[in-house]
Amino acid sequence: MKLVKTGLGFLSLTLLSASALAYDLAQDVKVNLELRPRYEHVNVDNSPNDNANALTVRIRVGTTFKNLFNVEGLDLLFEPWVVT
């Protein structure tokens, strides 16, 4: 739960900074958000633990700036990600 709160706080910060800087830095700013949950189950023979289960979530939050500093064709993609 702590990671979710941190991720949402980072998302809020990204959204605020993107909208505040959009007017001065770029002509077109888009915020990207991607959540990719994945569940895996493995059945291993001859092992003390016959079954293994894992739930992971990949979170990517990013901002795309088009025509950075009003220079045609100069784009920036800032996209940190984490796997939990």
MMTF fields as JSON, N, C-alpha, C and O atoms, coordinates in Angstrom:
{
  "mmtfVersion": "1.0.0",
  "mmtfProducer": "UNKNOWN",
  "numBonds": 335,
  "numAtoms": 336,
  "numGroups": 84,
  "numChains": 1,
  "numModels": 1,
  "chainsPerModel": [1],
  "groupsPerChain": [84],
  "chainIdList": ["A"],
  "bondAtomList": [4, 2, 8, 6, 12, 10, 16, 14, 20, 18, 24, 22, 28, 26, 32, 30, 36, 34, 40, 38, 44, 42, 48, 46, 52, 50, 56, 54, 60, 58, 64, 62, 68, 66, 72, 70, 76, 74, 80, 78, 84, 82, 88, 86, 92, 90, 96, 94, 100, 98, 104, 102, 108, 106, 112, 110, 116, 114, 120, 118, 124, 122, 128, 126, 132, 130, 136, 134, 140, 138, 144, 142, 148, 146, 152, 150, 156, 154, 160, 158, 164, 162, 168, 166, 172, 170, 176, 174, 180, 178, 184, 182, 188, 186, 192, 190, 196, 194, 200, 198, 204, 202, 208, 206, 212, 210, 216, 214, 220, 218, 224, 222, 228, 226, 232, 230, 236, 234, 240, 238, 244, 242, 248, 246, 252, 250, 256, 254, 260, 258, 264, 262, 268, 266, 272, 270, 276, 274, 280, 278, 284, 282, 288, 286, 292, 290, 296, 294, 300, 298, 304, 302, 308, 306, 312, 310, 316, 314, 320, 318, 324, 322, 328, 326, 332, 330],
  "bondOrderList": [1, 1, 1, 1, 1, 1, 1, 1, 1, 1, 1, 1, 1, 1, 1, 1, 1, 1, 1, 1, 1, 1, 1, 1, 1, 1, 1, 1, 1, 1, 1, 1, 1, 1, 1, 1, 1, 1, 1, 1, 1, 1, 1, 1, 1, 1, 1, 1, 1, 1, 1, 1, 1, 1, 1, 1, 1, 1, 1, 1, 1, 1, 1, 1, 1, 1, 1, 1, 1, 1, 1, 1, 1, 1, 1, 1, 1, 1, 1, 1, 1, 1, 1],
  "groupList": [{"groupName": "MET", "atomNameList": ["N", "CA", "C", "O"], "elementList": ["N", "C", "C", "O"], "formalChargeList": [0, 0, 0, 0], "bondAtomList": [1, 0, 2, 1, 3, 2], "bondOrderList": [1, 1, 2], "singleLetterCode": "M", "chemCompType": "L-PEPTIDE LINKING"}, {"groupName": "LYS", "atomNameList": ["N", "CA", "C", "O"], "elementList": ["N", "C", "C", "O"], "formalChargeList": [0, 0, 0, 0], "bondAtomList": [1, 0, 2, 1, 3, 2], "bondOrderList": [1, 1, 2], "singleLetterCode": "K", "chemCompType": "L-PEPTIDE LINKING"}, {"groupName": "LEU", "atomNameList": ["N", "CA", "C", "O"], "elementList": ["N", "C", "C", "O"], "formalChargeList": [0, 0, 0, 0], "bondAtomList": [1, 0, 2, 1, 3, 2], "bondOrderList": [1, 1, 2], "singleLetterCode": "L", "chemCompType": "L-PEPTIDE LINKING"}, {"groupName": "VAL", "atomNameList": ["N", "CA", "C", "O"], "elementList": ["N", "C", "C", "O"], "formalChargeList": [0, 0, 0, 0], "bondAtomList": [1, 0, 2, 1, 3, 2], "bondOrderList": [1, 1, 2], "singleLetterCode": "V", "chemCompType": "L-PEPTIDE LINKING"}, {"groupName": "THR", "atomNameList": ["N", "CA", "C", "O"], "elementList": ["N", "C", "C", "O"], "formalChargeList": [0, 0, 0, 0], "bondAtomList": [1, 0, 2, 1, 3, 2], "bondOrderList": [1, 1, 2], "singleLetterCode": "T", "chemCompType": "L-PEPTIDE LINKING"}, {"groupName": "GLY", "atomNameList": ["N", "CA", "C", "O"], "elementList": ["N", "C", "C", "O"], "formalChargeList": [0, 0, 0, 0], "bondAtomList": [1, 0, 2, 1, 3, 2], "bondOrderList": [1, 1, 2], "singleLetterCode": "G", "chemCompType": "PEPTIDE LINKING"}, {"groupName": "PHE", "atomNameList": ["N", "CA", "C", "O"], "elementList": ["N", "C", "C", "O"], "formalChargeList": [0, 0, 0, 0], "bondAtomList": [1, 0, 2, 1, 3, 2], "bondOrderList": [1, 1, 2], "singleLetterCode": "F", "chemCompType": "L-PEPTIDE LINKING"}, {"groupName": "SER", "atomNameList": ["N", "CA", "C", "O"], "elementList": ["N", "C", "C", "O"], "formalChargeList": [0, 0, 0, 0], "bondAtomList": [1, 0, 2, 1, 3, 2], "bondOrderList": [1, 1, 2], "singleLetterCode": "S", "chemCompType": "L-PEPTIDE LINKING"}, {"groupName": "ALA", "atomNameList": ["N", "CA", "C", "O"], "elementList": ["N", "C", "C", "O"], "formalChargeList": [0, 0, 0, 0], "bondAtomList": [1, 0, 2, 1, 3, 2], "bondOrderList": [1, 1, 2], "singleLetterCode": "A", "chemCompType": "L-PEPTIDE LINKING"}, {"groupName": "TYR", "atomNameList": ["N", "CA", "C", "O"], "elementList": ["N", "C", "C", "O"], "formalChargeList": [0, 0, 0, 0], "bondAtomList": [1, 0, 2, 1, 3, 2], "bondOrderList": [1, 1, 2], "singleLetterCode": "Y", "chemCompType": "L-PEPTIDE LINKING"}, {"groupName": "ASP", "atomNameList": ["N", "CA", "C", "O"], "elementList": ["N", "C", "C", "O"], "formalChargeList": [0, 0, 0, 0], "bondAtomList": [1, 0, 2, 1, 3, 2], "bondOrderList": [1, 1, 2], "singleLetterCode": "D", "chemCompType": "L-PEPTIDE LINKING"}, {"groupName": "GLN", "atomNameList": ["N", "CA", "C", "O"], "elementList": ["N", "C", "C", "O"], "formalChargeList": [0, 0, 0, 0], "bondAtomList": [1, 0, 2, 1, 3, 2], "bondOrderList": [1, 1, 2], "singleLetterCode": "Q", "chemCompType": "L-PEPTIDE LINKING"}, {"groupName": "ASN", "atomNameList": ["N", "CA", "C", "O"], "elementList": ["N", "C", "C", "O"], "formalChargeList": [0, 0, 0, 0], "bondAtomList": [1, 0, 2, 1, 3, 2], "bondOrderList": [1, 1, 2], "singleLetterCode": "N", "chemCompType": "L-PEPTIDE LINKING"}, {"groupName": "GLU", "atomNameList": ["N", "CA", "C", "O"], "elementList": ["N", "C", "C", "O"], "formalChargeList": [0, 0, 0, 0], "bondAtomList": [1, 0, 2, 1, 3, 2], "bondOrderList": [1, 1, 2], "singleLetterCode": "E", "chemCompType": "L-PEPTIDE LINKING"}, {"groupName": "ARG", "atomNameList": ["N", "CA", "C", "O"], "elementList": ["N", "C", "C", "O"], "formalChargeList": [0, 0, 0, 0], "bondAtomList": [1, 0, 2, 1, 3, 2], "bondOrderList": [1, 1, 2], "singleLetterCode": "R", "chemCompType": "L-PEPTIDE LINKING"}, {"groupName": "PRO", "atomNameList": ["N", "CA", "C", "O"], "elementList": ["N", "C", "C", "O"], "formalChargeList": [0, 0, 0, 0], "bondAtomList": [1, 0, 2, 1, 3, 2], "bondOrderList": [1, 1, 2], "singleLetterCode": "P", "chemCompType": "L-PEPTIDE LINKING"}, {"groupName": "HIS", "atomNameList": ["N", "CA", "C", "O"], "elementList": ["N", "C", "C", "O"], "formalChargeList": [0, 0, 0, 0], "bondAtomList": [1, 0, 2, 1, 3, 2], "bondOrderList": [1, 1, 2], "singleLetterCode": "H", "chemCompType": "L-PEPTIDE LINKING"}, {"groupName": "ILE", "atomNameList": ["N", "CA", "C", "O"], "elementList": ["N", "C", "C", "O"], "formalChargeList": [0, 0, 0, 0], "bondAtomList": [1, 0, 2, 1, 3, 2], "bondOrderList": [1, 1, 2], "singleLetterCode": "I", "chemCompType": "L-PEPTIDE LINKING"}, {"groupName": "TRP", "atomNameList": ["N", "CA", "C", "O"], "elementList": ["N", "C", "C", "O"], "formalChargeList": [0, 0, 0, 0], "bondAtomList": [1, 0, 2, 1, 3, 2], "bondOrderList": [1, 1, 2], "singleLetterCode": "W", "chemCompType": "L-PEPTIDE LINKING"}],
  "groupTypeList": [0, 1, 2, 3, 1, 4, 5, 2, 5, 6, 2, 7, 2, 4, 2, 2, 7, 8, 7, 8, 2, 8, 9, 10, 2, 8, 11, 10, 3, 1, 3, 12, 2, 13, 2, 14, 15, 14, 9, 13, 16, 3, 12, 3, 10, 12, 7, 15, 12, 10, 12, 8, 12, 8, 2, 4, 3, 14, 17, 14, 3, 5, 4, 4, 6, 1, 12, 2, 6, 12, 3, 13, 5, 2, 10, 2, 2, 6, 13, 15, 18, 3, 3, 4],
  "groupIdList": [1, 2, 3, 4, 5, 6, 7, 8, 9, 10, 11, 12, 13, 14, 15, 16, 17, 18, 19, 20, 21, 22, 23, 24, 25, 26, 27, 28, 29, 30, 31, 32, 33, 34, 35, 36, 37, 38, 39, 40, 41, 42, 43, 44, 45, 46, 47, 48, 49, 50, 51, 52, 53, 54, 55, 56, 57, 58, 59, 60, 61, 62, 63, 64, 65, 66, 67, 68, 69, 70, 71, 72, 73, 74, 75, 76, 77, 78, 79, 80, 81, 82, 83, 84],
  "secStructList": [7, 2, 2, 2, 2, 2, 2, 2, 2, 2, 2, 2, 2, 2, 2, 2, 2, 2, 2, 2, 2, 2, 2, 2, 2, 7, 1, 3, 3, 3, 3, 3, 3, 3, 3, 3, 3, 3, 3, 3, 3, 3, 3, 7, 6, 6, 1, 1, 1, 7, 3, 3, 3, 3, 3, 3, 3, 3, 3, 3, 3, 3, 3, 3, 3, 3, 1, 4, 4, 4, 7, 6, 6, 7, 7, 3, 3, 3, 7, 7, 3, 3, 3, 7],
  "xCoordList": [0.815, 0.0, 0.857, 0.459, 2.027, 2.912, 3.374, 3.483, 3.647, 4.094, 3.001, 3.289, 1.77, 0.66, 0.528, 0.335, 0.631, 0.544, 1.687, 1.476, 2.894, 4.039, 3.832, 4.119, 3.341, 3.115, 2.07, 2.234, 0.993, -0.038, 0.471, 0.115, 1.3, 1.909, 2.82, 2.837, 3.576, 4.455, 3.628, 3.998, 2.503, 1.624, 1.072, 1.024, 0.654, 0.137, 1.211, 0.948, 2.413, 3.52, 3.813, 4.063, 3.785, 4.04, 2.967, 3.279, 1.708, 0.618, 0.724, 0.532, 1.028, 1.148, 2.335, 2.216, 3.466, 4.64, 4.468, 4.955, 3.78, 3.553, 2.672, 2.957, 1.622, 0.732, 1.365, 1.117, 2.171, 2.815, 3.902, 4.078, 4.625, 5.728, 5.302, 6.07, 4.112, 3.68, 3.683, 4.085, 3.25, 3.126, 4.491, 4.628, 5.49, 6.803, 7.708, 8.509, 7.597, 8.552, 8.154, 9.001, 6.894, 6.512, 5.12, 4.342, 4.83, 3.526, 2.503, 1.316, 2.941, 2.027, 2.614, 3.704, 1.89, 2.356, 1.306, 0.117, 1.755, 0.853, 1.418, 2.628, 0.516, 0.894, 0.524, -0.592, 1.466, 1.266, 1.212, 1.989, 0.288, 0.18, -0.105, -1.028, 0.695, 0.505, 0.68, 1.693, -0.313, -0.25, -0.381, -1.358, 0.598, 0.562, 0.701, 1.816, -0.418, -0.346, -0.07, -0.483, 0.633, 0.957, 0.96, 1.497, 0.362, 0.318, 0.997, 0.746, 1.857, 2.557, 2.385, 2.404, 2.219, 2.134, 3.082, 3.053, 3.926, 4.887, 4.742, 4.672, 4.699, 4.67, 6.005, 6.279, 6.845, 8.193, 8.251, 7.856, 8.741, 8.908, 10.195, 11.161, 10.213, 11.391, 11.896, 13.1, 10.999, 11.361, 10.611, 9.476, 11.236, 10.519, 9.241, 8.247, 9.277, 8.084, 7.584, 8.136, 6.532, 6.043, 5.456, 5.542, 4.868, 4.211, 4.8, 5.214, 4.827, 5.26, 4.282, 3.888, 3.9, 2.978, 3.609, 4.307, 3.358, 3.888, 2.925, 2.405, 2.696, 1.91, 2.812, 3.294, 3.043, 3.869, 3.068, 2.167, 3.415, 2.774, 3.869, 4.722, 3.833, 4.766, 4.014, 2.942, 4.585, 3.963, 4.883, 6.059, 4.325, 5.074, 4.258, 3.094, 4.88, 4.269, 5.236, 6.42, 4.746, 5.662, 4.999, 3.783, 5.836, 5.379, 6.089, 7.302, 5.328, 5.884, 5.752, 4.656, 6.863, 6.885, 7.185, 8.223, 6.287, 6.505, 6.951, 6.469, 7.871, 8.417, 8.947, 8.525, 9.881, 10.477, 11.161, 11.844, 10.985, 11.516, 11.094, 11.795, 9.922, 9.374, 10.294, 10.275, 11.102, 11.956, 11.249, 11.004, 10.923, 10.2, 10.997, 12.162, 10.37, 11.005, 11.808, 12.303, 11.948, 12.675, 11.67, 10.894, 11.692, 10.74, 11.492, 12.665, 10.792, 11.372, 10.348, 9.183, 10.79, 9.954, 10.631, 11.743, 9.964, 10.457, 9.541, 8.353, 10.087, 9.233, 9.955, 10.508, 9.956, 10.484, 9.492, 8.289, 9.984, 9.09, 9.638, 10.825, 8.737, 9.092, 8.328, 7.205, 8.943, 8.281, 8.201, 9.21, 6.997, 6.83, 6.371, 6.171],
  "yCoordList": [-1.193, 0.0, 1.253, 2.282, 1.171, 2.322, 2.697, 3.879, 1.684, 1.947, 2.621, 3.501, 2.227, 2.828, 4.306, 5.14, 4.633, 6.029, 6.837, 7.966, 6.284, 6.967, 7.148, 8.216, 6.121, 6.212, 7.249, 7.987, 7.325, 8.321, 9.725, 10.668, 9.868, 11.168, 11.593, 12.764, 10.652, 10.956, 11.319, 12.22, 10.625, 10.927, 12.338, 13.072, 12.735, 14.077, 15.117, 16.138, 14.85, 15.763, 15.88, 16.978, 14.767, 14.786, 15.586, 16.383, 15.38, 16.106, 17.61, 18.411, 17.991, 19.41, 20.039, 21.129, 19.37, 19.945, 19.982, 20.903, 18.992, 18.979, 20.153, 20.812, 20.415, 21.506, 22.876, 23.831, 22.977, 24.249, 24.602, 25.772, 23.606, 23.85, 23.792, 24.179, 23.324, 23.111, 24.399, 24.407, 25.453, 26.699, 27.244, 27.773, 27.125, 27.686, 26.739, 27.188, 25.433, 24.498, 23.941, 23.794, 23.635, 22.9, 23.32, 23.91, 22.996, 23.312, 22.233, 22.53, 20.988, 19.868, 18.972, 18.426, 18.817, 17.993, 16.927, 17.228, 15.679, 14.569, 13.808, 13.613, 13.38, 12.583, 11.134, 10.846, 10.228, 8.81, 8.05, 8.322, 7.095, 6.236, 4.823, 4.594, 3.874, 2.473, 1.591, 1.677, 0.744, -0.256, -1.618, -1.871, -2.501, -3.824, -4.898, -5.27, -5.398, -6.489, -7.817, -8.034, -8.694, -10.012, -11.037, -10.788, -12.173, -13.269, -14.478, -14.803, -15.139, -16.325, -17.47, -17.273, -18.65, -19.865, -20.885, -21.111, -21.504, -22.495, -23.749, -23.688, -24.866, -26.162, -26.842, -27.206, -27.015, -27.544, -28.961, -29.193, -29.898, -31.274, -31.407, -30.684, -32.331, -32.626, -31.393, -31.146, -30.646, -29.456, -29.476, -29.949, -28.965, -28.923, -28.074, -28.377, -27.042, -26.207, -26.544, -26.09, -27.344, -27.802, -26.687, -26.731, -25.701, -24.63, -23.276, -23.063, -22.39, -21.018, -20.076, -20.292, -19.03, -18.024, -16.649, -16.371, -15.799, -14.439, -13.47, -13.742, -12.346, -11.259, -10.035, -9.567, -9.519, -8.333, -7.281, -7.602, -6.032, -4.917, -3.979, -3.547, -3.67, -2.681, -1.368, -1.314, -0.315, 1.007, 1.954, 2.105, 2.588, 3.598, 4.882, 4.887, 5.953, 7.28, 8.17, 8.225, 8.861, 9.675, 10.915, 11.092, 11.753, 12.98, 13.104, 12.915, 13.424, 13.645, 15.118, 15.677, 15.743, 17.147, 17.177, 16.679, 17.755, 17.915, 19.348, 20.285, 19.507, 20.821, 21.57, 22.683, 20.919, 21.461, 22.789, 22.928, 23.761, 25.121, 25.749, 26.597, 25.312, 25.8, 25.545, 26.299, 24.487, 24.055, 22.903, 21.864, 23.074, 22.066, 20.764, 20.762, 19.659, 18.341, 17.964, 16.84, 18.871, 18.561, 18.069, 18.853, 16.759, 16.135, 15.52, 15.165, 15.4, 14.8, 13.86, 14.219, 12.652, 11.685, 11.382, 10.854, 11.714, 11.407, 10.337, 10.585, 9.126, 8.008, 7.063, 6.051, 7.377, 6.403, 5.27, 5.462, 4.086, 2.954, 2.1, 2.145, 1.313, 0.46, -0.847, -0.87, -1.934, -3.238, -3.682, -3.719, -4.016, -4.441, -5.88, -6.43],
  "zCoordList": [0.0, 0.0, 0.0, -0.546, 0.609, 0.652, -0.752, -1.077, -1.589, -2.948, -3.76, -4.571, -3.559, -4.295, -3.94, -4.824, -2.657, -2.25, -2.841, -3.285, -2.856, -3.436, -4.927, -5.468, -5.595, -7.038, -7.381, -8.353, -6.605, -6.865, -6.588, -7.294, -5.565, -5.293, -6.428, -6.809, -6.969, -8.097, -9.316, -10.069, -9.522, -10.643, -10.508, -11.495, -9.312, -9.091, -9.376, -10.011, -8.905, -9.132, -10.615, -11.111, -11.328, -12.767, -13.491, -14.375, -13.125, -13.772, -13.52, -14.435, -12.282, -11.963, -12.676, -13.236, -12.659, -13.307, -14.816, -15.472, -15.376, -16.817, -17.238, -18.239, -16.495, -16.882, -16.601, -17.336, -15.555, -15.241, -16.249, -16.591, -16.722, -17.651, -19.11, -19.991, -19.377, -20.751, -21.557, -22.72, -20.964, -21.701, -22.116, -23.219, -21.263, -21.552, -22.326, -23.146, -22.08, -22.659, -24.021, -24.902, -24.198, -25.389, -25.856, -25.106, -27.121, -27.676, -27.361, -27.224, -27.244, -27.018, -25.934, -26.101, -24.815, -23.701, -23.425, -23.314, -23.315, -22.992, -21.801, -21.685, -20.916, -19.755, -20.054, -20.485, -19.822, -20.09, -18.771, -17.856, -18.681, -17.504, -17.978, -18.76, -17.499, -17.883, -16.651, -15.957, -16.384, -15.323, -15.99, -16.695, -15.773, -16.383, -15.314, -14.95, -14.81, -13.839, -14.54, -15.679, -13.838, -14.406, -13.277, -12.198, -13.535, -12.566, -13.203, -14.363, -12.432, -12.925, -11.935, -10.72, -12.475, -11.668, -12.291, -13.501, -11.455, -11.933, -11.093, -9.865, -11.758, -11.104, -11.398, -12.542, -10.356, -10.525, -9.957, -8.815, -10.75, -10.28, -9.475, -9.722, -8.51, -7.68, -6.934, -6.877, -6.381, -5.63, -4.296, -4.238, -3.212, -1.935, -2.016, -1.357, -2.805, -3.046, -4.441, -5.443, -4.488, -5.791, -6.64, -7.867, -6.01, -6.758, -6.37, -5.23, -7.318, -7.055, -7.741, -8.887, -7.023, -7.55, -7.405, -6.43, -8.379, -8.304, -8.974, -10.057, -8.323, -8.892, -8.957, -7.926, -10.143, -10.317, -11.08, -11.855, -10.845, -11.539, -12.022, -11.246, -13.307, -13.849, -13.989, -14.592, -13.427, -13.436, -14.2, -13.868, -15.227, -15.977, -16.009, -16.41, -15.584, -15.625, -16.374, -16.042, -17.375, -18.152, -18.719, -18.656, -19.267, -19.912, -21.246, -21.336, -22.277, -23.603, -23.945, -23.898, -24.288, -24.711, -26.207, -26.64, -26.995, -28.446, -28.709, -28.073, -29.647, -30.035, -28.813, -28.501, -28.142, -26.924, -27.213, -28.228, -26.334, -26.485, -27.81, -28.361, -28.317, -29.581, -30.764, -31.737, -30.694, -31.802, -32.498, -31.884, -33.758, -34.534, -34.592, -34.991, -34.194, -34.25, -33.013, -32.928, -32.054, -30.819, -29.779, -29.233, -29.51, -28.588, -27.412, -27.524, -26.283, -25.086, -24.474, -24.307, -24.14, -23.437, -22.107, -22.079, -21.008, -19.663, -19.109, -18.899, -18.865, -18.481, -17.512, -17.942, -16.225, -15.258, -15.057, -15.232, -14.69, -14.438, -13.317, -12.996, -12.722, -11.6, -11.739, -12.242, -11.29, -11.264, -9.805, -9.101, -9.361, -7.975, -7.928, -6.844]
}
